[in-house]
Amino acid sequence: MSVIQIDEVSKLYGFGDATTVALDEVSLTIEKGEFIAVMGPSGSGKTTLMNILGLLDKPTHGVYKLNGRDVSRLSKIRQAKQRRDNIGFIFQSFNLLSKLTVIENVALPLAYKGTRSKKRLKTAERVLEQVGLADRDSYLPTQLSGGQLQRAAIARALVNNPSIIIADEPTGNLDSVSARVVMELLSEVHKLGNTVIMVTHNPSLTRYADRIIYMLDGSIVYDESSVVGDIPSRVQRAINALRKSDDDEKLANVSAMMETIPDSSKTPEKTDTKKKRKAAKKARKARVKKAKKSESNAKEKSEAKK
């Protein structure tokens, strides 16, 4: 049985002429244990799809089945319970509470579940050890680096032992080293049997996924399997095109700069320097002449008074 199945799901915002179609009759089936990378330009519907899959939003039309159960029309309270028990979220902006310590942040989902304080802190401590932050459990979020913050966010997503992890640009705010650490952690989570759905703008991160979905204008343009460790040929072509575009842009910038550089055969620098020197010399002479005239006038006035 599929973990997730959506059939002709649409999401509309606004009314009348101002209606925006964020998702346009999208159908998708996700099996247990898949690692899916969702790509596409801004405004393609990626975040809207994640919000619906994560039960943070309801579709305008269509059916969403989670573990075989239609959850698209559940009340907010029941959707919250399904979300708490089945789904862990990892956000680009971390979303840790600044006044709580790392271990308290990680244990927070267990508090909503009604777990006793001692047990939830013990569970949070175990998960922090799993992500390599056991020695930072009493730190505040402001005392952590970006990579450590994201690892803490991953620990919080795992503390409820969810079957599905939704990661929205999990490396978007990280440097390359921290991003690699976070992706290796997500890879380990996937190997434990969890279903991982990751939104990313970075084509190179698709090597961690075994399935690539590309979205455009609220629809899924293509959906293909991939070998973990390899970048799919279509994605690789896109990377190559991007690199070519960057090179063209650099050449264009160089051409524009060349146009602003004067022709060296005309030696304008020497000409400008001579002109400046002549002007400065002329100005000095004028100041000296004015000073002498003022001094002469002062003497004449002094003699007239005598």
Backbone as a ProteinNet text record, in pm:
[ID]
protein_1_A
[PRIMARY]
MSVIQIDEVSKLYGFGDATTVALDEVSLTIEKGEFIAVMGPSGSGKTTLMNILGLLDKPTHGVYKLNGRDVSRLSKIRQAKQRRDNIGFIFQSFNLLSKLTVIENVALPLAYKGTRSKKRLKTAERVLEQVGLADRDSYLPTQLSGGQLQRAAIARALVNNPSIIIADEPTGNLDSVSARVVMELLSEVHKLGNTVIMVTHNPSLTRYADRIIYMLDGSIVYDESSVVGDIPSRVQRAINALRKSDDDEKLANVSAMMETIPDSSKTPEKTDTKKKRKAAKKARKARVKKAKKSESNAKEKSEAKK
[TERTIARY]
84.5	0	87.8	49.6	125.2	116	225.3	224	140.8	162.4	91.4	32.8	-91.4	-154.5	-245.3	-217.4	-306.2	-359	-486.4	-551.9	-616.3	-564.9	-618.5	-638.2	-534.3	-538.9	-509.4	-597.8	-578.7	-584.6	-514.4	-520.4	-532.2	-642	-668.5	-664.6	-612.1	-611.7	-682.1	-757.1	-826.5	-961.2	-1027.3	-1160.6	-1172.3	-1262.8	-1293.4	-1171.9	-1155.6	-1044	-909.2	-913.2	-788.4	-747.8	-814	-783.8	-646.1	-568.3	-437.1	-439.6	-396.5	-391.7	-250.8	-237.3	-106.8	-74.9	-177.4	-163.9	-274.9	-241.3	-337.9	-356	-452.5	-489.2	-366.3	-293.3	-172.2	-207.5	-154.8	-169.8	-31.2	-17.4	114.3	98.9	182	184.8	326.4	340.5	470.9	471.4	568.7	580	665.8	648.1	725.4	874.1	957.1	1101.5	1164	1086.6	1143.1	1209.1	1311.2	1373.2	1346.8	1258.6	1214.3	1265.8	1325.9	1368.5	1270	1209.7	1113.6	1181.9	1186.9	1254.2	1157.9	1204.2	1121.9	1149.8	1121.4	1145.8	1050.7	1081.6	993.2	855.2	750.8	615	563.4	639.1	596.2	497.7	480.7	385.1	448.7	582.2	652.6	608.4	612.7	578.9	432.1	345	202.2	181.1	251.3	241.3	289.5	401.7	454.7	358.2	295.7	200.2	79.5	35.6	-77.8	-36.7	80	128.2	154.4	198.8	226.8	107.4	-10.7	-136.7	-133	-57.6	-58.6	-161.1	-213.2	-312	-402.4	-520.8	-616.2	-627.8	-643.9	-663.2	-800.8	-811.5	-942.2	-1024.7	-958.7	-1023.4	-928.8	-985.6	-903.4	-902	-833.4	-829.9	-685.9	-662	-531.3	-546.5	-479.5	-482.6	-345.9	-342.9	-222.4	-233.6	-144.6	-151.2	-288.1	-343	-470.1	-593.7	-576.7	-692	-705.5	-828.4	-854	-846.5	-743.3	-723.6	-751.3	-792.5	-809.5	-924.9	-1021.8	-1138	-1150.4	-1043.5	-1047.3	-1050.9	-1101.7	-1101.2	-956.8	-935.7	-801	-739.7	-822.4	-772.2	-726.1	-804.4	-767.6	-648.1	-643	-527.3	-400.6	-412.3	-297.6	-247.6	-339.9	-302.3	-230.6	-283.7	-219.5	-80.6	-69.1	59.3	159.5	113.1	200.6	253.2	167.4	202.1	277.7	267.2	321.5	428.5	434.4	516.9	612	737.6	836	876.9	890.9	922.2	1062.1	1131.7	1260.6	1249.3	1264.8	1245.9	1380.1	1381.5	1502.2	1544.2	1446.1	1474.7	1483.3	1491.7	1511.2	1387.8	1332.2	1211.6	1227.6	1344.9	1365.2	1326.7	1272.9	1232.3	1355.1	1380.3	1505.5	1521.4	1410.1	1419.3	1427.7	1418.3	1430.3	1567.6	1620.7	1748	1727.8	1837.3	1830.9	1749.3	1775.4	1704.6	1556.2	1523.3	1382.5	1312.6	1381.3	1325.9	1299.1	1395.5	1381.7	1269	1252.7	1151.2	1010	998.3	868.8	758.1	782.4	674.2	621.2	707.2	663	573.4	596.9	510.5	368.7	357.4	225.3	156.1	238.2	183.9	140.4	181	143	244.1	364	469.1	521.6	548.4	598.3	735.9	763.9	884.3	1011.7	1025.5	1147.8	1169.9	1063	1073.7	1105	1041.2	1064.1	1204.9	1259.7	1396.4	1496.9	1466.5	1553.8	1552.4	1431.8	1419.7	1490.9	1473.4	1538.4	1690.1	1739.1	1883.1	1938	1863.5	1905.2	1911.5	1812.2	1809.1	1919.3	1946.5	2054.8	2189.7	2204.6	2327	2337.4	2222.5	2217.5	2264.2	2233.6	2272.6	2401.6	2468.1	2597.3	2591.1	2483	2469	2449.1	2493.7	2474.5	2544.5	2656.1	2731.4	2677.7	2569.6	2509.7	2366	2326.7	2186.1	2138.3	2229.2	2188.4	2211.9	2256.9	2280.7	2149	2148.7	2037.1	2062.8	1957.6	1976.6	2072.4	2075	2163.7	2310.8	2339.2	2477.5	2527.1	2444.1	2479.3	2508.8	2587.8	2612.8	2493.8	2493.4	2383.1	2368.6	2481.8	2477.2	2426.1	2466.3	2418.9	2270	2223.7	2080.7	1998.5	2048.6	1974	1976.9	2086.9	2091.9	1995.1	1984	1886.7	1743.8	1720.1	1588.2	1558.4	1661.5	1643.3	1609.6	1679.7	1651.7	1507.8	1460.9	1321.6	1224.3	1258.9	1171.6	1167.9	1276.7	1285.4	1234.2	1216.5	1190	1060.1	963.1	835.6	838	955.5	970.2	867.3	860.7	762.2	804.4	708.4	740.3	774.6	736.3	758.8	832.9	939	1013.3	995.3	946.4	933.1	1036	1128	1236	1223.4	1198.8	1181.2	1309.5	1388.2	1517.3	1603.9	1632.6	1704.2	1846.3	1904.9	2042.5	2049.2	1934	1928.4	2008.6	2019.8	2090.7	2227.3	2280.3	2403.3	2519.1	2641.4	2759.6	2774.7	2866.9	2877.4	2911.4	2997.5	3035.7	2917.1	2848	2731.1	2620.6	2604.6	2502.3	2530.3	2658.2	2695.5	2663.5	2691.3	2663.2	2513.6	2433.9	2288	2235.8	2286.7	2240.2	2280.7	2397.3	2437.4	2346.1	2304.4	2209.8	2075.5	2027.5	1901.6	1914	2030.8	2054.9	2048.3	2106.6	2100.3	1956.4	1880.7	1738.6	1663.9	1693.9	1629.5	1664.6	1791	1835.1	1767.6	1719.2	1648.2	1505.5	1463.4	1331.1	1230	1273.8	1181.7	1163.1	1045.6	1017.6	1058.4	1145	1194.2	1148.3	1085.2	1042.6	1111.6	1199.9	1283.4	1264.3	1235.7	1231.7	1369.8	1422.7	1553.8	1565.1	1647	1682.4	1820	1887.8	2024.3	2026.4	2056.3	2052.8	2148	2262.1	2360.2	2308.8	2208.5	2153.9	2065.3	2032	1947.6	2020.7	2152.9	2227.8	2189.5	2128.2	2086.9	1949.5	1878.2	1740.7	1735.4	1628.3	1607.6	1490.4	1439.7	1330.9	1329.4	1317	1319.2	1185.5	1126.5	1002.2	1030.6	993.9	1014.3	878.5	857.6	728.8	742.4	634.7	629.5	483.6	457.6	322.6	215.9	247	147.7	126.1	208.4	193.7	326.2	319.6	439	476.1	590.9	635	697	783.1	833.5	861.5	859.7	874.1	950.7	1074.4	1155.1	1239.2	1268.6	1352.8	1498.2	1579	1720.2	1800.8	1927.6	2017.4	2082.5	2071.6	2131.7	2281.8	2334.1	2476.1	2501.5	2404.3	2417.7	2323.2	2364.3	2276.2	2209.6	2075.1	2005.4	2051.9	2052.3	2103.2	2032.3	1900.3	1825.4	1867.3	1889.3	1934.1	2075.9	2161.3	2298.8	2301.5	2211.9	2204.9	2164.8	2074.5	2032	2148.5	2230.3	2347.2	2444.6	2469.8	2561.2	2510.8	2379.5	2319.9	2336.7	2320.7	2335.8	2479.3	2574.3	2715.1	2746.3	2692.4	2713.4	2654	2534.4	2468.8	2554.2	2611.9	2695.9	2818.4	2879.4	2996.8	2962	2846.1	2802	2782	2725.1	2700.5	2832.1	2931.1	3060.9	3125.1	3116.9	3172.3	3103.3	2970.6	2895	2940.2	2964.4	3010.8	3149	3237	3370.5	3360.6	3272.6	3254	3207.5	3114.8	3064.4	3174.8	3261.3	3372.2	3471.9	3496.1	3590.8	3547.5	3416.5	3365.5	3391.6	3402.2	3424.1	3571.3	3661.4	3805	3848.3	3911.2	3952.3	4056.9	4065.8	4165.3	4304.1	4394.7	4527.1	4610.6	4579.4	4657.9	4642.1	4533.7	4509.3	4570.3	4626.3	4690	4615.9	4486.5	4409.6	4459.1	4523.7	4567.7	4673.1	4770.8	4874.5	4815.2	4721.1	4655.1	4582.2	4506.4	4431.8	4526.1	4639.4	4735	4794.2	4831.1	4886.7	4786.7	4662.2	4557.2	4538.6	4538.7	4519.9	4633.8	4758.4	4873.5	4868.3	4832.5	4820.6	4714	4599.9	4490.1	4530.5	4600.2	4643.7	4744.3	4838.3	4939.3	4873.8	4776.7	4703.8	4627.6	4568.2	4492	4584	4703.8	4799.8	4842.5	4869.9	4909.6	4800.4	4675.5	4562.6	4550.8	4573.5	4563.9	4675.9	4797.6	4911.4	4887.9	4840.8	4813.5	4708	4601.6	4494.2	4545.4	4632.4	4686.8	4774.4	4860.3	4947.4	4865.2	4756.9	4671.5	4604.9	4558.8	4494.4	4593.8	4717.3	4820.9	4853.8	4860.2	4892	4781.7	4656	4542.5	4544.6	4582.3	4586.5	4692.7	4810.2	4917.4	4874.5	4805.9	4761.5	4663.3	4571.4	4475.5	4544.9	4646.8	4719.5	4794.9	4859.3	4932.4	4838	4719.1	4622.8	4576.6	4562.2	4517	4623.6	4754	4859.2	4862.1
-120.9	0	125.6	223.3	348.1	427.6	498.1	585.9	709.7	765.6	887.1	865	907.2	903.6	1024.4	1107.5	1220.1	1205.7	1233.9	1219.8	1351	1407.5	1530.7	1640.9	1664.1	1766.5	1904.1	1998	2136.9	2227.4	2338	2438.6	2575.2	2644.1	2776.7	2880.5	2996.2	3109.2	3226.6	3303.3	3419.3	3382.4	3484.2	3465.6	3539.1	3489.9	3557.6	3575.4	3697.9	3728.1	3723.1	3730.3	3729.7	3589.4	3487.3	3349.5	3306.1	3246.2	3192.4	3041.4	2968.7	2822.7	2782.4	2744.2	2704.8	2559.6	2473.8	2334.3	2304.2	2237.6	2213.9	2064	2003.4	1862.4	1770.3	1778.6	1697.8	1560.8	1455.9	1319.4	1263.3	1196.1	1148.9	1033.8	931.3	818.3	802.1	792.8	778.5	651.6	566.9	440.2	457.6	369.4	372.8	356.9	440	427.5	500.1	575.5	650.7	779.1	823.4	953.4	1034.9	1133	1209.8	1352.4	1398.2	1537.4	1609.1	1715.1	1794.1	1923.4	1944.7	2061.9	2146	2264.5	2353.9	2498.2	2591.5	2733.4	2787.1	2905	2969.9	2990.2	2960.9	2976	2856.6	2746.5	2628.1	2540.7	2566.6	2489.3	2393.3	2395.5	2301.8	2316.2	2439.2	2462.2	2431	2466.3	2434.9	2285	2210.2	2064.4	2009.9	2063.1	2018.1	2049.3	2166.6	2204.6	2111.4	2069.3	1977.7	1837.6	1790.2	1658.4	1656.2	1769.7	1778.5	1815.2	1822.6	1854.7	1992.4	2082.6	2221.9	2303.1	2244.6	2310.9	2205.2	2247.2	2154.1	2183.2	2080.6	2103.8	2162	2243.1	2295.2	2183.8	2102.2	1986.9	1867.5	1748	1628.1	1551	1436.8	1345.6	1323.1	1325.3	1295.9	1180.7	1070.4	953.9	935	931.5	909.1	774.1	682.4	544.7	481.4	511.3	451.5	522.3	625.7	697.8	835.2	868.5	999.2	1106.1	1189.2	1291.6	1432.3	1442.7	1573.8	1653.3	1584.4	1655.4	1641.9	1599.7	1589.4	1727.8	1735.1	1861.4	1899.7	2024	2071.5	1994	1961.3	1888.4	1748.9	1679.8	1545.4	1547.3	1650.6	1663.6	1687.7	1768	1794.9	1666.2	1579.5	1451.9	1362.1	1356	1278.1	1332.7	1463.6	1529.2	1498	1507.1	1481.1	1337.6	1243	1101.1	1046.3	1112.9	1054.8	1136.4	1267.6	1355.5	1440.1	1447.4	1536.6	1642	1766.7	1877.8	1933.1	1962.5	2031.3	2154.5	2272.7	2397.4	2463.9	2544	2617.3	2714.4	2776.1	2877.3	2819.2	2686.8	2613.5	2615.5	2736.4	2751.8	2696.6	2718	2681.5	2800.4	2771.4	2877.4	2929.3	3058.9	3117.6	3112.3	3107.4	3110	2970.4	2867.3	2730.3	2675	2587.1	2522.7	2424.9	2374.1	2281.7	2158.1	2101.1	1979.1	2006	2124.7	2160	2178.5	2237.4	2251.6	2116.1	2025.6	1892.9	1815	1833.2	1757.9	1814.4	1933.2	2002.1	1919.4	1852.2	1770.9	1662.8	1610.7	1508.8	1569.2	1696.7	1765.2	1777	1807.9	1816.9	1680.7	1575.6	1440.1	1394	1469.4	1434.1	1347.4	1334.7	1254	1325.8	1248.3	1307.8	1370.9	1472.4	1553.5	1469.9	1380.7	1301.4	1214	1153.3	1063.4	1140.2	1255.8	1330.1	1388.3	1430.1	1480.1	1367.8	1249.4	1134.2	1095.8	1099.1	1068.6	1173.9	1300.8	1410.5	1399	1359.3	1341.9	1232.6	1123.9	1013.9	1058.6	1134.8	1181.3	1284.4	1369.7	1467.5	1397	1288.2	1209.1	1150.5	1112.1	1055	1154.3	1284.1	1386.5	1458.7	1411	1466.3	1595.7	1617	1740.5	1713.8	1599	1565.4	1665.9	1721.4	1817.6	1960	1978.9	2112	2116.5	2017.1	2006.3	2122.3	2183.3	2292.6	2430.5	2434.4	2561.8	2622	2752.9	2821.6	2826.4	2836.4	2842.2	2951.5	3063.8	3174.3	3140.4	3032.5	2992.4	2885.6	2850.8	2746.8	2804.2	2732	2768.9	2726.4	2769	2733.5	2583.2	2514.6	2369.7	2299.1	2347.7	2289.9	2314.9	2433.6	2463.9	2368.3	2340.7	2251.3	2107.9	2066.7	1933.6	1923.1	2032.6	2034.9	2025.3	2092.5	2086.7	1945.1	1876.2	1737.1	1648.8	1671.6	1594.9	1616.3	1739.7	1768.9	1697.2	1689.1	1620	1470	1415.8	1270.8	1225.3	1317.3	1278.1	1199.3	1222.9	1151	1020	989.2	869	864.3	971.6	975.4	885.5	844.3	760.6	845.1	974.6	1064.6	1189	1224.7	1347.8	1441.3	1562.5	1663.8	1772.2	1789.6	1886.6	1993.1	2115.9	2227	2308.7	2290.3	2358.3	2344.7	2223.1	2205.8	2258.7	2282.1	2333.1	2475	2538.9	2670.2	2778.1	2771.9	2875	2829.4	2721.5	2662.9	2674.7	2674	2667	2524	2503.4	2373.7	2259.5	2284.7	2178.7	2139.2	2238.5	2211.5	2144.1	2186.3	2127	1978.5	1944.7	1804.1	1720.8	1777.1	1706.3	1680.5	1784.2	1771.2	1666.7	1667.5	1571	1428.7	1411.4	1277.9	1228.9	1321.1	1284.4	1241	1318.7	1282.1	1147.6	1123.6	995.1	880.7	903	800.7	776.8	886.7	875	791.7	815.4	740.4	592	562.3	423.5	347.5	420.7	356.8	317.6	352.3	312.6	424.1	546.2	660.1	707.3	762.3	825	971.2	1015.5	1153.1	1225.5	1341.4	1425.8	1560.7	1594.6	1713.7	1810.2	1935.2	2041.5	2103.8	2121.3	2182.4	2256.7	2362.9	2433.1	2389.3	2308.4	2268.7	2135.3	2135.4	2011.2	1903.4	1945	1846.8	1762	1811.2	1734.8	1619.4	1616.9	1507.1	1373.5	1374.8	1248.3	1167.8	1233.6	1162.6	1096.7	1133.5	1086.1	966.7	887.8	777.4	805.2	930.6	970.4	1122.7	1172.9	1317.5	1361.8	1462.9	1521	1667.2	1707.5	1846	1910.5	2029.2	2098.2	2229.1	2264.8	2390.2	2434.1	2558.6	2616.3	2529.3	2476.6	2402.1	2259.3	2210.3	2073.1	1999	1866.5	1784	1762.6	1816.4	1808.3	1672.4	1626.6	1490.7	1429	1298.7	1220	1094.1	1083.3	969.1	912.9	784	718.1	753.2	740.7	773.4	678.5	662	579.7	668.2	629.5	708.4	719.1	841.4	864.1	923.9	912.4	967.6	1085.7	1178.5	1288.2	1248.2	1245.1	1204.7	1284.5	1220.4	1283.6	1414.7	1417.9	1540.2	1654.7	1621.2	1721.8	1766.3	1670.9	1704.4	1799.9	1778.1	1869.2	2009.4	2013.4	2143.6	2213.8	2136.1	2193.4	2248.9	2171.4	2214.8	2341.2	2346.7	2465.2	2587.2	2564.5	2673.8	2724.9	2631.7	2672.2	2751.4	2707	2777.2	2916.5	2924.7	3054.6	3147.1	3091.8	3173.1	3224	3135.3	3174.2	3285.2	3268.5	3371.5	3505.2	3497.2	3620	3687.7	3605.4	3660.8	3728.2	3661.7	3719.2	3850.5	3851.9	3973.7	4087.3	4052.4	4153	4204.7	4113.2	4153.1	4246.9	4211.5	4296.9	4435.5	4440.2	4569.5	4650.9	4584	4653.3	4704.3	4623.4	4663.2	4792	4808.4	4928.2	5054.1	5036.1	5151.5	5188.4	5098.3	5124.8	5207.4	5322.7	5408.8	5341.7	5387.7	5336.9	5383.8	5288.8	5322.3	5400.7	5387.9	5458.5	5608.8	5652.5	5795.9	5852.2	5765.2	5801.2	5913	5891.1	5995.9	6024.1	5924.4	5945	6055.4	6048.8	6151.1	6287.8	6290.8	6416.7	6474.6	6388.1	6433.6	6483.1	6414	6453.2	6590.4	6613.6	6743	6855.6	6826.9	6928.3	6962.1	6858.6	6879.7	6961.2	6928.5	7002.2	7149.5	7175.3	7313.1	7389.7	7322.3	7387.2	7417.4	7322.9	7342.7	7458.2	7462.6	7568.5	7705.7	7710	7834.1	7880.3	7783.7	7815.7	7869.2	7807.3	7855.2	7999.9	8027	8163.2	8264.3	8223.7	8313.4	8342.2	8238.4	8257.7	8348.6	8326.9	8410.1	8555.8	8577	8712.3	8782.4	8702.9	8759.7	8795.9	8708.9	8734.8	8860.1	8874.2	8991.3	9118.5	9111.3	9228.6	9270.5	9169.1	9198.4	9262.6	9208.7	9263.7	9408.2	9436.2	9571.1	9669	9625.1	9710.8	9744.1	9643.4	9664.5	9768.1	9762.4	9859	10000.2	10010.3	10141.7	10204.7	10125.6	10175.1	10219.6	10140.8	10172.7	10305.9	10326	10449.7	10569.1	10547.4	10658.9	10706.4	10615.1	10652	10737.6	10703.3	10779.2	10921.4
0	0	0	-76.1	-85.4	44.5	75.8	192.5	162	43.6	0.9	-137.5	-154.2	-286	-300.1	-400.1	-427.8	-569.8	-587.2	-718	-759	-869.6	-929.6	-824.9	-748	-643.1	-702.2	-672.8	-715.2	-593.4	-600.9	-495.4	-559.3	-526.8	-582.3	-471.7	-504.7	-411.8	-478.2	-397.4	-450.3	-512.4	-567.2	-623.8	-757.3	-840.8	-966.9	-1055.2	-1105.9	-1196.1	-1124.9	-991.1	-913.7	-869.6	-922.2	-882.8	-934.8	-845.5	-881.1	-862.5	-963.8	-956.5	-912.8	-785	-732.5	-767.9	-766.2	-808.9	-907.1	-1015.4	-1122.2	-1146.9	-1075.7	-1092.4	-1090.4	-981.3	-964.9	-908.1	-968.9	-918.1	-889.5	-774.5	-731.7	-633.8	-651.2	-558.6	-505.9	-373.9	-310.4	-226.4	-253.2	-180.6	-55.2	39.3	163.3	133.2	197.8	185.4	67.6	-7.4	-119.6	-69.8	-143.2	-119.8	-245.9	-234.7	-351.3	-343.7	-452.5	-464.8	-555.7	-504.7	-582	-624.8	-756.3	-810.8	-894	-928.6	-1009.7	-973	-1062.8	-1034.6	-928.4	-877.9	-780.7	-842.4	-764.3	-813.3	-890	-889.6	-965.5	-889.2	-759	-679	-581.1	-568.2	-480.4	-335.5	-284.3	-143.7	-117	-210.5	-193.9	-186.3	-272	-268.9	-134.7	-84.4	45.2	158.5	152.3	257.9	260.2	142.5	135.6	182.3	136.1	179	329.4	383.8	526.5	611	549.3	618.4	685	625.4	670	592.4	485.2	400.9	339	297.9	236.2	86.9	5.1	-138.7	-165.8	-270.4	-311.1	-374.8	-455.5	-518.7	-510.3	-521.9	-527	-396.3	-399.9	-285.1	-241.3	-110.4	-53.8	45.4	15	104.1	168.1	301.2	378.9	446.6	411.1	462.1	435.3	316.8	275.7	325.5	406.8	463.1	398.5	359.1	299.5	408.8	401.3	504.7	451.7	327.2	264.4	323.1	383.7	437.2	588.8	655.2	800.4	864.3	986.2	1059.1	1092.3	1128.9	1160.4	1276.5	1375.1	1491.5	1452.5	1370	1327.3	1231.6	1147.8	1060.8	1143.2	1249.1	1336	1401.3	1439.6	1501.6	1400	1277.9	1172.2	1141.9	1139.3	1112.4	1223.9	1347.1	1461.9	1463.7	1428.4	1439.6	1318.7	1203.5	1080.7	1010.4	1038.1	954.6	1039.3	995.9	1056.4	955.8	1001.5	911.2	936.7	828	835.1	746	806.1	732	701.8	597.5	559.6	669.5	736.9	838.6	979.4	990.4	1115.9	1207.5	1233.4	1316.1	1457.4	1517.9	1658	1745.8	1863.2	1955.5	2029.4	2017.7	2066.6	2218.3	2292.6	2438.7	2501.4	2416.7	2466.4	2430	2515.1	2483.4	2367.7	2316.5	2203.6	2240.3	2355.9	2394.5	2417.3	2467.5	2487.5	2353.4	2256	2121.5	2058.9	2072.6	2012.8	2079.3	2209.8	2284.5	2268.7	2209.1	2201.9	2136	2022.1	1963.5	2056.8	2143.9	2239.2	2346.6	2377.4	2475.6	2421.3	2289.3	2226.9	2225.2	2227.6	2225.9	2364.1	2465.9	2602.5	2675	2619	2682.1	2806	2910.5	3034.2	3014.3	3096.4	3080.6	3081.2	3177.4	3189.6	3066.5	3018.4	2903.2	2775.8	2756.8	2632.7	2627.3	2744.9	2746.9	2719.9	2770.1	2745.8	2597.3	2538.4	2394.5	2310.4	2347.9	2275.6	2285.4	2402.2	2421.5	2329.7	2315.1	2228.6	2082	2039.1	1900	1874	1972.6	1957.7	1943.3	2014.4	2000.7	1859.4	1805	1670.4	1564.5	1585.8	1487.7	1526.8	1631.3	1670	1747.7	1824.4	1902.3	2051.2	2098.2	2239.2	2331.5	2286.1	2368.1	2356.6	2280.8	2265	2317.7	2394.8	2435.4	2522.9	2599.6	2689	2627.8	2502.8	2435.2	2387.1	2371.2	2307.3	2155.9	2074.2	1928.7	1882.7	1954.7	1916	1934.3	2005.8	2032	1933.6	1836.7	1740.7	1603.4	1525.7	1387.3	1301.5	1175.6	1085.9	1069	1051.1	1035.1	1159.8	1276.3	1402	1422	1382.6	1391.5	1305.7	1184.3	1096.8	1149.5	1210.7	1270.2	1387.9	1464.2	1573.3	1517.6	1404.1	1340.1	1290.4	1240.8	1197.7	1317.9	1428.7	1551.1	1596.2	1588.4	1626.1	1533.9	1406.2	1310.2	1336.1	1390.5	1411.8	1547	1641.6	1780.3	1796.9	1709	1715.5	1638.8	1581.6	1499.5	1386.7	1304.9	1195.9	1080.8	1001.6	885.2	763	766.4	652.5	700.6	628.6	655.8	536.6	563.2	458.8	485.4	392.1	406.8	299.1	340.5	246	240.5	133.9	116.4	242.8	288.2	415.1	416.3	298.4	292.5	238.5	223	158.2	228.1	361.9	437.8	486.6	429.4	481.3	382.6	436.4	351.1	299.2	207.6	139.6	235.2	333.7	428.7	515.8	572.1	656.6	575.9	450	363.1	342	324.1	302.9	427.1	545.3	671.2	685	655.9	666.3	568.1	445.5	345.5	382	441.4	485.8	596.8	684.4	790.4	731.3	633.4	568	496.9	440.2	374.2	474.8	594	699.9	745.2	757.4	795.7	692.3	565.1	456.9	464.7	494.1	502	616	716.4	828	790.3	667.7	619.4	611.9	644.5	638.1	493.6	466.9	338	347.9	257.1	260.7	135	154	42.3	60	-31.7	-17	-134.1	-100.8	-201.2	-208.5	-328.4	-343	-475.1	-473.4	-596.7	-645.4	-564.8	-595.8	-670.3	-799.9	-877.7	-825.7	-767.7	-722.6	-606.8	-533.5	-420.3	-465.2	-593.8	-643	-639.4	-620.1	-613.2	-488.1	-390.3	-269.2	-285.9	-389.7	-409	-504	-488.5	-583.8	-677	-668.2	-757.4	-767.5	-888.6	-911.8	-970.9	-908.7	-960.4	-993.6	-1115.4	-1156.7	-1180.8	-1118.6	-1128.8	-1206	-1274	-1348.4	-1360	-1320.8	-1331.9	-1265.2	-1147.8	-1071.4	-1114.8	-1207.2	-1256.8	-1247.1	-1245.1	-1250.2	-1396.2	-1436	-1575.1	-1603.4	-1513.8	-1528.6	-1392.2	-1388.3	-1265.8	-1304	-1258	-1299.9	-1185.6	-1192.8	-1094	-1120.4	-1016.6	-1028.2	-940.6	-974.4	-893.4	-788.4	-660.6	-553.2	-576.6	-568.9	-594.9	-731.4	-821.5	-956.7	-975.5	-1058.6	-1098.4	-1229.1	-1234.9	-1357.7	-1478.5	-1595.1	-1716.7	-1747.9	-1725.3	-1756.1	-1663.1	-1535.3	-1439	-1472.4	-1513.8	-1550.4	-1669	-1766.1	-1881.2	-1836.1	-1737.4	-1685.1	-1615.5	-1541.8	-1474.6	-1577.8	-1682.6	-1788.4	-1857.4	-1879.5	-1942.3	-1852.1	-1721.8	-1626.1	-1625.5	-1627.8	-1630.5	-1756.3	-1871.3	-1997.4	-1989.9	-1929.6	-1914.7	-1829.2	-1719.8	-1632.9	-1707.9	-1790	-1867.6	-1966.6	-2032.9	-2127.9	-2058.1	-1936.4	-1861.6	-1823.8	-1784	-1749.1	-1870.1	-1988	-2110.4	-2145.2	-2126.2	-2154.3	-2062.2	-1934.3	-1839.5	-1877	-1921.8	-1964.3	-2084.8	-2179.9	-2298.2	-2258.7	-2163.1	-2117.7	-2051.7	-1973.9	-1909.1	-2012.1	-2116.5	-2219.8	-2288.1	-2301.2	-2367.9	-2285.2	-2153.6	-2066.2	-2053.4	-2099.5	-2090.6	-2212.2	-2192.8	-2306.2	-2392.7	-2514.9	-2609.4	-2564	-2537.5	-2484.6	-2585	-2716.2	-2819	-2808.5	-2748.2	-2734.9	-2607.4	-2522.3	-2395	-2322.7	-2289.5	-2222.9	-2082.7	-2020.1	-1882.7	-1878.2	-1976.7	-1979.7	-2006.4	-2101.3	-2136.3	-2017	-1947.2	-1829.9	-1721.4	-1703.2	-1599.4	-1629.5	-1757.4	-1796.8	-1774	-1812.5	-1796.3	-1648.7	-1566.5	-1423.1	-1363.1	-1409.1	-1358.2	-1397.7	-1525	-1572.1	-1495.4	-1471.9	-1399.3	-1256	-1193.9	-1055.8	-1047.1	-1145.2	-1147.8	-1166.1	-1255	-1281.5	-1158.2	-1087.7	-966.6	-857.8	-844.8	-744.5	-775	-903.5	-943.2	-910.4	-937.2	-910.7	-761.5	-676.5	-532.2	-481.4	-536.2	-495.7	-536.5	-658.6	-709.9	-624.9	-586.9	-505.7	-367.6	-313.6	-180.3	-181.5	-283.3	-295.1	-309.6	-388.4	-409.3	-279.2	-202.2	-73.9	21.8	20.6	108.2	69.1	-61.3	-111.7	-72.8	-85.3	-49	99	180.3	325.2	360.7	295	320.5	282.9	166.5	118.8	217.9	272.1	367.9	495.6	535.7	658.4	643.2	527.5	503.3	492.9	436.5	421.7	558.9	655	789.1	859.8	830.4	895.2	840.9
[MASK]
++++++++++++++++++++++++++++++++++++++++++++++++++++++++++++++++++++++++++++++++++++++++++++++++++++++++++++++++++++++++++++++++++++++++++++++++++++++++++++++++++++++++++++++++++++++++++++++++++++++++++++++++++++++++++++++++++++++++++++++++++++++++++++++++++++++++++++++++++++++++++++++++++++++++++++++++++

